[in-house]
Amino acid sequence: MTSTPVYLEIDGIPAPDPALLTSLMSGYGHFTAMQVRDGRARGLALHLARLDGAHRELFGAGLDADRIRTLAGRALRGSGRRDASLRVYGYEDALVVTVQEPFAPDPSPWLLMSVPYLRPAAHLKHLGGFGQSYHRQAAARAGFDEALLTGPDGAVAEGAITNVAFWDGEQLVWPSAPHLTGITMALLTRRLPSVVRPVTLADLPSFRACLVTNSRGIAPVTRIDRVAYPVDEELMARVEAAYEQAPWDPIG
């Protein structure tokens, strides 16, 4: 049985490749996001491994690292940017690269609001993040910077777009509830004393400090719900120094 070709219009204009656009609109795919400086990105091998692993899991075939680097490099050159926010999206029928202005990290303290939500297939950086966007917007309306995703019995997992880490005075504690292992998180755990273990909302007052990480950088957390934390300047300097040790890898 032959399927009927897709016909698609956007604002009344026929789409040039309806089948491809329909695939991109499906919401079934994955991506990685990185900050690029002078055509280089930190943890590039981790980004490439993330894309390959997710593509194998979702579509049953891996991605060639050299091809990804070639496409990303071509997109950077096409945009005329050496510094950028770059994303690579993996779909069954296409790889898509987007290039935007670079994001300047903001070290200002964050406020987190806990919400009862866990991302499906949380180990993947997948598309279709309505739930996390919904809760992040709700947190913003309530005066917070980020939503803290939690599971049964208040198990802490991750932020809506971040990883969260707690300082117990000796090591960074990363919650073990279902979460995405972010690239910045992975780079830090290689360079600082770290442990991944269960953390609940009831445990929050026992920690000395808290911080969040993502592809845009690292920021201290000064409050989660009603639990307040001081900004540990010595800790933040140590974390930033560890992150700065990660080399910038040429993309292509």
C-alpha positions in Angstrom: 0.0 0.0 0.0 1.5 3.3 -1.1 1.1 6.2 1.4 -0.5 9.4 0.2 2.1 12.2 -0.1 1.9 14.9 2.5 0.7 18.3 1.4 1.6 21.1 3.7 1.2 24.9 3.7 2.7 27.5 6.0 0.7 30.7 6.2 -0.8 29.8 2.9 2.5 29.1 1.2 3.2 25.5 0.0 6.2 24.0 1.8 9.1 23.1 -0.5 9.7 19.7 1.2 6.5 18.6 3.1 7.7 15.2 4.0 10.9 16.5 5.6 9.1 19.3 7.4 6.5 16.9 8.7 9.3 14.8 10.2 10.8 17.8 11.9 7.4 18.8 13.3 6.9 15.3 14.8 8.7 16.2 18.0 10.4 12.8 17.9 14.1 13.3 18.0 17.0 14.5 20.1 19.6 17.2 20.3 22.7 18.6 21.9 23.5 22.2 22.7 26.8 23.9 23.1 28.5 27.2 23.4 31.1 27.8 20.7 34.0 30.2 20.9 36.4 30.8 18.0 35.0 27.7 16.3 35.6 25.5 19.4 33.4 23.8 22.0 34.1 22.3 25.4 33.5 18.6 25.8 32.9 18.0 22.0 33.6 14.3 22.3 30.8 14.1 24.9 28.4 15.9 22.6 29.2 13.6 19.8 28.8 10.5 22.0 25.5 11.9 23.2 24.2 12.3 19.7 25.4 8.9 18.6 23.9 7.1 21.6 20.5 8.8 21.4 20.2 8.2 17.7 21.0 4.5 18.2 18.3 4.3 20.9 15.6 6.2 19.0 16.3 5.1 15.4 18.5 2.0 15.6 21.5 3.4 13.8 24.4 5.6 15.0 25.7 8.8 13.7 29.2 9.4 12.2 31.1 11.8 14.3 33.0 13.3 11.4 29.8 14.0 9.6 28.4 15.8 12.6 31.5 17.9 12.8 31.4 18.7 9.1 27.8 19.8 9.2 28.3 21.9 12.4 31.4 23.5 10.9 29.6 24.2 7.6 26.7 25.8 9.5 29.1 28.0 11.5 30.8 29.2 8.4 27.5 29.8 6.7 26.3 31.9 9.6 29.5 33.9 9.5 30.0 33.3 13.3 33.0 32.0 15.2 31.3 32.5 18.5 27.8 31.1 18.8 25.1 29.0 20.5 25.0 25.9 18.4 22.6 23.0 18.4 22.6 19.7 16.5 19.2 18.0 16.2 18.8 14.3 15.3 15.7 13.1 13.4 15.2 9.8 11.6 15.5 11.5 8.2 17.8 14.4 8.9 20.4 16.2 11.0 19.6 19.8 11.6 22.2 22.4 12.9 21.1 25.8 14.2 23.5 28.7 14.9 22.5 31.7 17.0 24.2 34.4 19.0 26.4 33.2 21.8 25.0 33.2 25.3 26.9 35.2 27.8 26.9 33.4 31.1 25.2 35.1 34.0 26.7 34.2 37.4 23.8 35.8 39.3 22.2 33.5 42.0 19.2 31.5 41.0 16.0 30.7 42.8 14.4 27.3 42.3 10.8 26.1 42.7 10.3 22.4 43.2 7.6 20.8 41.0 6.2 17.2 40.9 7.4 16.2 37.5 10.0 13.9 35.9 10.9 14.0 32.2 10.1 10.8 30.3 13.3 9.0 29.1 15.2 11.5 31.2 18.6 10.1 30.2 18.0 11.5 26.7 18.2 15.1 25.6 15.1 14.6 23.6 12.5 16.9 21.9 8.9 17.4 23.0 9.7 19.0 26.4 6.3 20.5 27.0 6.2 19.4 30.6 9.5 20.9 31.6 8.7 24.1 29.7 5.3 24.3 31.3 6.7 24.0 34.8 9.6 26.4 34.1 7.1 29.0 32.9 5.1 28.5 36.1 8.2 28.9 38.2 9.0 32.2 36.4 5.5 33.5 37.0 6.0 32.7 40.7 9.3 34.7 40.8 11.8 31.8 40.4 14.5 31.3 37.8 14.1 27.6 37.3 11.9 24.6 38.1 13.4 21.8 40.2 11.9 18.5 38.9 11.1 15.9 41.6 9.6 12.5 41.7 7.9 10.3 44.3 8.5 11.1 47.9 10.2 14.3 46.9 13.1 12.7 45.1 15.2 15.5 43.5 16.1 14.8 39.9 17.3 17.9 37.9 16.3 21.3 36.8 14.0 21.9 33.8 17.0 22.9 31.7 19.8 22.3 34.2 21.6 19.8 36.4 21.6 20.7 40.1 24.4 19.9 42.6 24.6 20.2 46.3 27.8 20.9 48.4 28.1 18.8 51.6 31.4 20.4 52.6 33.5 17.7 51.0 32.0 16.9 47.6 29.4 17.8 45.1 26.3 15.6 45.4 24.4 15.1 42.2 20.8 13.7 42.6 20.4 10.2 41.3 16.7 10.3 40.4 16.1 10.1 36.6 18.0 12.9 34.9 20.1 13.8 31.9 23.9 13.8 32.5 24.7 17.2 31.2 28.0 17.9 29.5 28.9 20.5 32.0 28.0 18.1 34.8 30.2 15.4 33.2 33.1 17.8 32.8 32.9 18.8 36.5 32.5 15.3 37.9 35.8 14.4 36.2 37.6 17.3 37.9 36.0 17.7 41.4 35.1 15.3 44.2 31.6 14.2 43.2 29.0 11.5 44.0 25.7 10.7 42.5 23.2 9.6 45.2 19.6 10.0 46.2 18.6 13.5 47.4 15.1 14.4 48.6 13.4 17.7 49.3 13.7 16.8 53.0 17.5 16.6 52.7 17.9 20.1 51.3 18.5 21.9 54.7 21.5 19.6 55.3 23.6 21.0 52.5 25.9 23.9 52.7 25.5 25.3 49.2 23.8 24.6 45.9 24.5 25.3 42.2 23.1 24.7 38.7 24.9 23.8 35.5 24.1 23.6 31.8 25.6 24.4 28.5 25.4 28.1 29.2 27.5 27.9 32.4 27.3 27.6 36.1 25.4 29.6 38.7 24.9 29.5 42.5 21.5 28.8 43.9 20.4 30.8 46.9 16.9 29.4 47.5 14.9 26.3 46.8 11.3 26.9 47.8 11.9 28.1 51.4 15.3 26.6 51.9 18.0 29.3 51.7 21.7 28.8 50.8 24.6 31.3 51.1 26.7 31.9 48.0 29.9 30.0 48.8 32.4 32.1 46.9 35.3 29.8 47.5 33.3 26.8 46.2 32.1 28.7 43.1 35.7 29.8 42.3 36.8 26.2 42.7 34.0 25.0 40.4 34.6 27.6 37.8 38.3 26.9 37.8 37.6 23.2 37.3 35.3 24.0 34.4 37.9 26.3 32.8 40.4 23.4 32.8 38.2 21.6 30.2 39.8 22.3 26.8 38.1 23.9 23.8 37.9 21.4 20.9 37.8 22.4 17.3 34.5 21.6 15.7 35.4 21.4 12.0 
